[in-house]
Structures are given as C-alpha cells and as structure tokens.
Amino acid sequence: MSQLWIEGGQFITMGGEQQVFEGHMLIEDDRIVYIGEQPPQEVAADAERVSGKGLAFMPGLINTHGHAPMSLLRGYSDDQVLQVWLEQKMWPMEGRYQAEDTKVGAELALLELLKSGTTAFVDMYDRMEVVAEAADRAGIRAWLARGVIGLCSEEEQREKLAEAKRFAEQWNGRGNGRIHTLLSPHAPYTCPPAYIEQFVQAAHDLDLMLHTHMSETAAEVEQNVRDYGCRPPEHLDKLGFFSRPSFVAHAVHLTDEEIALLAERGVGVSHNPASNLKLASGVARVPELLARGVKVSLGTDSAASNNNLDLFDEIRLAALIHKGVSGDPTAVPAYQALELATLGGSATLGQATELGRLQVGMKADFIAIDIDQPHFYPRTSLISHLVYAGSGRDVRHVWVDGKQVVRDGACLLLDEERILAEAQQRFDALLTR
C-alpha cells in the first residue's frame, strides 16, 4: 500500500457540503481515503507528502470527444466550413497517414491533454491500437473507439467493423483498468443505415457504449432529411442506436422534441463549443439540454478544428457563449460550466461513482493548479477565477489513478522533446508524401 498526503491546499471537490475549502487529502494506492479541513489522523510513516501551498486541487478534467492523431494537422486548414474542411483538406491528408503519423499525432495530443489538466479523454480514429498504446504509456485514462466511416464497399465495411470489434475486445480493461473501449460509427451521413444497425448489434453483443457525431451542422441535418426522410436523432433512434448507453458529439441543431427524445433515452451530449464556433457550425442548446436533464459534458474535438486541447478553454466558452446567444447572464453559471468538464463527463461515461469529484472512495484522478498568480487575485471566488480567468497553462501537477503523471508542468512518462521534434518531421513528410 502506498499513501500520498496533500497538505494544506485549496480544494474544489465538485460535490458534498463543502465544495471549496482549505485542507488536506489522503490517497491510498488509487483511491481517496480522506479529504477534510483537518489533517488525516492516520498517515503511514513512509507516505509521500506534497505541500499544497499556493495550489488549488480539483478533479481531473474529462474530455468526451476528440481525434488525438489529428493534432499533427493543427493549423493546416483554418477558416473553412465543415464539409470543405473535411472533404478537401482533412480526409486527403489523413489518407496519407502511416502508423508512425498516428503514433506521433496521438503522443502530441496526450502531452497537451495531460499538461492542461485532462485526466480522461474519449477518442475515435483508425489505427486505434496505436493510440491505445500511447495512452497506456502516458498513464492517462481513456475511452477509445476505432471510428468508422462507411462510405466504401460492403467488403471494406465488414473489415472495418471486424477491426473495431477486435480492438474493443482486446483493449477493454487494459492499462490496469484505465483503458475502456467503445464502438463508434462516424456519423449518420457517413454510415449507411444498415451499417449503423450492425454497430448497434455489436454493441449489444459486446456490452459496449456507442458514440457518434450528430447534428453538427444545418447542412448535415438537411442531408439526413433528403436521404432518409427524417432528422438525425429520429433516424438514429429508429436504427436502435439509443437502445444502448450512448452519447453524441455536437448536437448543435436540435428541436425541442429532439431534446426531449435524448432525455428520454438517456443519451449524453458532448458539447464542443470552440470547434463549433470555429467551423461556424452554430451553438448547441446547452441550457435547454440541461433543463431537460440531458447529460452534457465538454469536448475539444481535434486540434485540427479547435486548435487546442485545453479543456479550460471549453469551460470558459461554455460559460460565456450561452449568455451571449440567450441574452441571459445566468445561463450556464461558472460552477455549472466547471461541472460540465468533471461531473458531466463522468455521468456521460457511466462513471459517476468513480470520477469527477474529490470524495472518499473516488478514484484519485486530480490536478493541482498554481493560484499564486496575478489572475487569481484578489481572493474572491476561486471557482470564478478558474472559469473566467484560468487556463490549462496554470496546471502544475497531475495524478491519474493515484500516480503522478505531470510534475511542475512536465510529463513524467512521455519524452516531450522527442515528440515535438518528431511531430514537425512527420508533418513535413506528409506534405510531400
């Protein structure tokens, strides 16, 4: 048994009666065994001790939608509408990817995720075993799926589905339980109905969650009506997608009836405000989703459409843009925005009893933020400062499963210098391949 004692820090628990206080936290192996204002009564003589002076501790952030290897394409194509960006820029470049590009792109993303306070992330892409290996090495918690585009022959569809199932079976529970798997047909507009039904059946057979893109743009919704006679939520519901535990990315263009349907089916929504703004896709109806009890979390999408993986950026945007579009300054208050990145993520992933709070019995996934900086003064509201003034660059330390993976801003399990150099080399090679 190993113990870690955090002494004398500020704590944002995201739950319980005291949500912000100065005190102590004791970790045994991978679990929180004590948190409170007074020092713990029983601490092992060989316990590791970390001073909390000048630091705020909170649950690690949970990023519920992304494509990690696309970090290699950050800044390659900006200021485009989604379909042009995808079909003319992203897909041709991704078609040139080799396994090493996937590896280095994933590692670049993992560096950024961990250093900015994300301790768990969701990812869909191909060559997912390469991403999974990188995530395992980095010590992060992950929900991974072989994302599948079905615009191909039936033979290729079968091969992709078989690959997705094989990855899901081989990697679920790996990394001492930190690696989880999903099934992810890319979107209703890239996967024929019968193909989506095959994913639904596979999810039933393997007892896995489903994840997909849905209603990201108005054009996508219109295409779905032309092709299938109904809008994406009704379409997916008819195909049985929502018969499994599931969550969708974006969900920007929803009617009241569709919001009610998601609530009734227990479908989660990964809100990606920065990517949706940059691609001019629109602003999701988050206040209405929350009012109906839909599980809403935050995602960055890829660094190619965002262009960063700093979830604090999404927290701030979530707190601001809904005020702006609604004219209501009480829409998505600061604390609720912080909830989206912690409790919202854990609820979406079915991990509400494990992640998202600092509480006895919860997994020891937490971060330390340097609050001894000008933008955290005066000491009025720590939550307000985190949401409206903070960023991932304020993160100093990160622990996942009780193990420290970032110390003083440096990743302990990844070679940052090598990854940065290789990322540039691989991108330069992509341009000429």
C-alpha positions in Angstrom: 0.0 0.0 0.0 1.3 3.5 -0.9 0.0 6.7 0.5 0.1 10.3 -0.7 -0.8 13.2 1.6 -1.7 16.6 0.1 -1.1 19.1 2.9 -2.7 22.5 3.2 -4.1 23.2 -0.2 -7.3 24.7 -1.5 -9.8 22.1 -2.6 -12.6 22.3 -5.1 -14.5 19.0 -4.5 -17.3 19.3 -7.1 -19.6 17.6 -4.6 -20.6 17.4 -0.9 -21.5 20.1 1.5 -18.1 22.0 1.4 -17.2 22.5 -2.3 -14.4 24.9 -1.7 -12.2 24.8 1.4 -8.6 24.8 2.7 -7.5 21.4 4.0 -5.9 18.1 3.3 -6.4 15.0 1.2 -5.0 11.4 1.7 -4.7 8.9 -1.2 -4.1 5.2 -0.7 -3.0 3.5 -3.9 -5.6 4.7 -6.5 -8.4 5.9 -4.1 -9.1 8.9 -2.0 -9.4 7.8 1.6 -9.7 11.1 3.4 -10.5 14.7 2.5 -11.2 17.5 5.0 -10.1 20.7 6.8 -8.1 18.9 9.5 -5.0 16.7 8.8 -5.8 13.0 8.5 -5.4 11.1 11.8 -3.6 8.0 10.4 -0.8 8.5 7.9 1.9 6.0 7.2 5.4 6.9 8.2 6.6 6.4 4.6 3.7 8.4 3.0 4.7 10.8 0.2 3.9 14.4 1.3 3.1 17.2 -1.1 2.7 20.8 0.0 -0.5 22.4 -1.2 0.7 25.9 -0.6 -0.3 28.2 -3.4 -2.1 25.4 -5.1 -5.8 24.5 -5.8 -6.7 20.9 -6.2 -9.7 19.7 -8.2 -10.9 16.6 -10.0 -9.1 15.9 -13.3 -11.0 17.2 -16.4 -12.8 14.7 -18.7 -12.7 15.4 -22.4 -15.6 13.5 -24.1 -14.8 14.0 -27.8 -11.7 14.1 -29.8 -9.5 12.7 -32.5 -6.0 12.7 -31.0 -3.8 11.8 -34.0 -5.2 14.9 -35.9 -3.0 17.0 -33.7 -0.5 16.6 -36.4 -2.8 18.7 -38.6 -3.1 21.7 -36.2 -3.2 24.9 -38.2 -3.1 23.1 -41.6 -6.6 24.3 -42.6 -8.4 27.1 -40.8 -11.5 29.3 -41.6 -13.4 26.7 -43.7 -16.9 25.3 -43.4 -17.1 21.8 -42.1 -17.6 19.9 -45.4 -14.9 21.7 -47.3 -12.5 21.4 -44.3 -13.2 17.6 -44.1 -13.5 16.6 -47.7 -10.9 18.8 -49.3 -8.4 19.3 -46.5 -8.5 16.7 -43.7 -9.5 13.5 -45.4 -6.9 13.8 -48.2 -4.1 14.4 -45.6 -5.4 11.7 -43.3 -5.3 9.3 -46.3 -1.6 9.8 -46.4 -1.2 8.8 -42.7 1.1 6.0 -41.8 1.2 4.2 -38.4 4.0 6.4 -37.2 2.0 9.6 -38.0 -0.9 8.2 -35.9 1.5 7.5 -33.1 3.2 10.8 -33.0 0.0 12.8 -33.5 -1.5 10.9 -30.6 1.5 11.5 -28.4 1.4 15.2 -29.2 -2.2 15.3 -28.2 -1.5 13.4 -25.0 1.2 15.8 -24.0 -1.3 18.7 -24.4 -4.2 16.9 -22.7 -2.2 16.0 -19.6 -0.3 19.2 -19.2 -3.5 21.2 -19.3 -5.3 19.1 -16.7 -7.2 16.4 -18.6 -7.0 13.1 -16.9 -9.6 11.2 -19.0 -10.4 11.5 -22.7 -12.6 10.0 -25.4 -11.2 9.3 -28.8 -12.3 7.9 -32.1 -9.9 7.3 -35.0 -8.4 4.5 -37.0 -5.3 2.5 -36.0 -6.7 2.8 -32.5 -4.3 0.2 -31.1 -1.5 2.7 -31.8 -3.5 5.4 -29.8 -4.2 2.9 -27.1 -0.6 2.0 -26.7 0.4 5.7 -26.4 -2.4 6.3 -23.9 -1.2 3.4 -21.8 2.3 4.7 -21.8 1.2 8.2 -20.9 -0.7 6.9 -17.8 -3.9 8.7 -18.8 -7.5 7.3 -18.5 -9.1 6.8 -21.9 -12.3 5.7 -23.7 -11.3 4.7 -27.2 -13.0 3.5 -30.4 -12.0 2.6 -33.9 -14.0 5.3 -35.6 -15.5 4.0 -38.8 -16.6 5.8 -42.0 -18.9 3.5 -44.0 -18.6 5.2 -47.4 -17.0 2.2 -49.0 -17.7 -1.3 -50.4 -19.6 -3.9 -48.3 -16.4 -5.9 -48.1 -14.5 -3.0 -46.6 -17.4 -2.2 -44.3 -17.1 -5.8 -42.9 -13.4 -5.4 -42.5 -13.7 -2.1 -40.6 -16.4 -3.4 -38.3 -14.4 -6.5 -37.6 -11.4 -4.3 -36.8 -13.5 -2.1 -34.5 -14.8 -5.2 -32.6 -11.4 -6.8 -32.4 -9.9 -3.6 -30.9 -12.7 -3.2 -28.5 -12.4 -6.8 -27.2 -8.6 -6.7 -27.0 -8.2 -3.4 -25.2 -11.1 -3.1 -22.9 -9.8 -3.0 -19.3 -6.1 -2.8 -20.2 -3.7 -0.4 -18.5 -4.8 -1.5 -15.0 -8.4 -0.7 -16.0 -7.6 2.8 -17.3 -8.4 1.9 -20.9 -12.0 1.5 -21.9 -13.4 0.8 -25.4 -16.5 2.0 -27.3 -18.0 1.4 -30.7 -18.2 4.5 -33.0 -19.7 4.7 -36.4 -18.5 8.1 -37.5 -21.9 9.8 -38.3 -25.3 9.1 -39.9 -24.1 10.9 -43.0 -21.0 8.8 -43.4 -22.5 5.4 -42.5 -25.5 3.8 -44.2 -28.5 2.8 -42.0 -27.9 -1.0 -42.3 -24.2 -0.4 -41.3 -25.2 1.6 -38.2 -27.5 -1.3 -37.2 -24.6 -3.7 -37.4 -22.7 -1.4 -34.9 -25.7 -1.4 -32.6 -25.9 -5.2 -32.6 -22.2 -5.4 -32.0 -22.6 -3.0 -29.0 -25.3 -5.3 -27.6 -23.1 -8.4 -28.2 -20.0 -6.9 -26.5 -21.9 -4.8 -23.9 -20.3 -1.5 -25.0 -21.3 2.1 -25.2 -21.9 3.8 -28.6 -20.6 7.2 -29.7 -21.1 9.2 -32.9 -21.2 12.7 -34.4 -24.8 14.0 -34.7 -26.5 17.2 -35.9 -23.3 19.1 -36.1 -24.3 21.4 -39.0 -27.6 22.5 -40.5 -26.4 21.1 -43.9 -25.9 17.7 -42.3 -29.5 17.7 -40.9 -30.9 18.7 -44.3 -29.0 15.9 -46.0 -30.3 13.4 -43.5 -33.9 14.5 -44.3 -33.3 14.2 -48.0 -31.6 10.8 -47.7 -33.7 9.2 -45.0 -36.9 11.3 -44.6 -36.1 12.3 -41.0 -33.7 14.3 -38.9 -30.6 12.6 -37.3 -32.0 12.0 -33.8 -35.1 10.3 -35.1 -33.0 8.4 -37.7 -30.6 7.0 -35.0 -33.5 6.2 -32.7 -35.2 4.1 -35.4 -31.9 2.3 -36.0 -31.7 1.3 -32.3 -28.6 3.5 -31.6 -30.2 4.9 -28.4 -31.1 1.4 -27.2 -27.5 1.2 -25.9 -25.8 3.5 -23.4 -24.7 6.2 -25.8 -23.6 9.8 -26.3 -23.3 12.0 -29.3 -20.8 14.8 -30.2 -22.0 18.3 -31.1 -25.8 18.1 -31.2 -25.9 21.7 -32.3 -29.1 21.7 -34.3 -31.9 20.2 -32.2 -35.6 20.9 -31.9 -37.4 20.8 -28.5 -38.8 17.4 -29.4 -35.3 16.1 -30.2 -34.0 17.3 -26.8 -36.9 15.5 -25.1 -36.0 12.4 -27.1 -32.4 12.5 -25.9 -33.5 13.0 -22.3 -36.0 10.1 -22.5 -33.4 7.8 -24.0 -30.7 8.8 -21.6 -28.4 9.9 -24.4 -25.4 12.1 -23.4 -24.2 15.1 -25.4 -20.5 16.2 -25.8 -20.6 19.9 -26.2 -17.7 21.2 -28.3 -18.0 25.0 -28.2 -14.7 26.0 -29.7 -14.8 23.7 -32.7 -18.4 24.5 -33.4 -17.6 28.2 -33.3 -14.5 27.9 -35.5 -16.3 25.9 -38.1 -19.4 28.2 -37.9 -21.5 25.1 -37.1 -23.5 27.0 -34.5 -24.1 27.0 -30.8 -25.7 23.9 -29.1 -28.8 24.5 -27.0 -27.0 23.6 -23.8 -29.2 25.4 -21.3 -32.3 23.7 -22.8 -30.5 20.3 -22.7 -29.5 20.8 -19.1 -33.0 21.9 -18.2 -34.5 18.7 -19.6 -31.9 16.6 -17.7 -29.7 15.5 -20.6 -26.2 14.6 -19.5 -24.0 17.3 -21.0 -20.2 17.1 -21.0 -17.4 19.0 -22.8 -15.1 18.0 -25.6 -12.4 19.8 -27.6 -12.8 17.8 -30.8 -9.4 17.6 -32.6 -6.6 20.1 -32.5 -7.2 20.5 -36.3 -10.5 22.1 -35.7 -10.1 23.8 -32.3 -7.0 24.4 -32.4 -6.1 23.4 -28.9 -7.0 20.6 -26.4 -7.2 22.8 -23.3 -10.5 21.9 -21.7 -10.3 25.1 -19.6 -10.9 26.9 -22.8 -14.1 25.0 -23.4 -15.2 25.6 -19.8 -14.8 29.4 -20.3 -16.6 29.3 -23.6 -19.4 27.2 -22.2 -19.9 29.8 -19.5 -19.8 32.7 -21.9 -21.4 31.9 -25.3 -24.7 30.8 -23.9 -25.1 34.1 -22.0 -24.4 35.9 -25.3 -26.8 34.0 -27.5 -29.6 33.9 -25.0 -29.3 37.3 -23.5 -29.4 35.7 -20.1 -26.4 36.3 -17.9 -27.5 33.5 -15.6 -27.3 30.9 -18.4 -24.6 28.3 -17.5 -23.1 29.9 -14.4 -19.4 29.4 -13.6 -19.9 26.4 -11.3 -22.1 24.7 -13.8 -19.5 25.2 -16.5 -17.0 23.5 -14.3 -19.4 20.7 -13.7 -19.6 20.0 -17.4 -15.9 19.2 -17.5 -16.0 17.0 -14.4 -19.3 15.6 -13.2 -20.8 15.9 -16.7 -18.0 13.8 -18.2 -18.2 11.1 -15.5 -22.0 10.9 -15.8 -21.8 10.7 -19.6 -19.3 7.8 -19.4 -21.3 6.0 -16.7 -18.5 6.7 -14.1 -20.4 9.0 -11.7 -19.4 6.8 -8.7 -15.7 6.7 -9.8 -14.7 10.0 -11.3 -15.4 13.7 -11.4 -15.4 14.5 -7.6 -12.9 14.7 -4.8 -14.6 12.5 -2.3 -13.7 9.5 -0.2 -13.9 6.3 -2.3 -13.4 8.0 -5.6 -10.6 7.3 -8.0 -7.6 9.5 -7.3 -7.6 11.4 -10.6 -6.9 15.0 -9.7 -4.9 18.1 -10.7 -3.1 20.9 -8.9 -3.4 24.5 -10.2 -1.0 27.3 -9.5 -3.2 30.0 -8.0 -0.3 32.1 -6.8 -0.5 34.3 -9.9 -2.0 37.7 -10.6 -5.1 36.5 -12.4 -6.1 34.6 -9.3 -6.1 37.7 -7.1 -7.8 39.1 -5.1 -9.1 36.0 -3.3 -12.8 36.5 -4.1 -14.3 33.4 -5.8 -11.8 30.6 -6.7 -14.4 29.0 -9.0 -15.0 32.3 -10.8 -11.2 32.7 -11.3 -10.8 29.2 -12.6 -13.6 29.5 -15.1 -13.3 33.1 -16.3 -9.5 33.8 -15.8 -7.8 30.4 -15.6 -6.4 28.2 -18.4 -4.7 24.8 -18.7 -1.3 26.6 -18.6 -2.0 27.1 -14.8 -1.9 23.4 -14.2 1.3 22.4 -12.3 0.8 18.7 -11.3 -1.5 15.9 -12.4 -2.3 12.5 -10.9 -4.2 9.6 -12.6 -5.1 6.5 -10.6 -3.1 7.9 -7.7 0.1 8.1 -9.8 1.7 11.4 -10.7 2.0 11.8 -14.4 2.8 15.6 -14.6 5.2 17.3 -12.1 5.9 21.0 -12.3 4.4 21.2 -15.8 6.4 18.3 -17.2 5.0 14.9 -18.3 6.8 12.2 -16.4 6.0 9.3 -18.8 6.4 11.0 -22.2 9.5 12.3 -23.9 8.3 15.8 -24.8 11.5 16.9 -26.7 11.3 13.8 -28.9 7.6 14.1 -29.5 7.8 17.8 -30.6 10.7 17.1 -32.9 9.0 14.1 -34.5 5.7 15.9 -34.9 7.3 18.5 -37.0 9.2 15.9 -39.0 6.1 13.8 -39.6 4.0 16.8 -40.7 6.7 18.0 -43.1 6.8 14.5 -44.6 3.0 14.4 -45.0 3.2 17.5 -47.2 5.5 15.8 -49.7 4.2 12.2 -49.5 
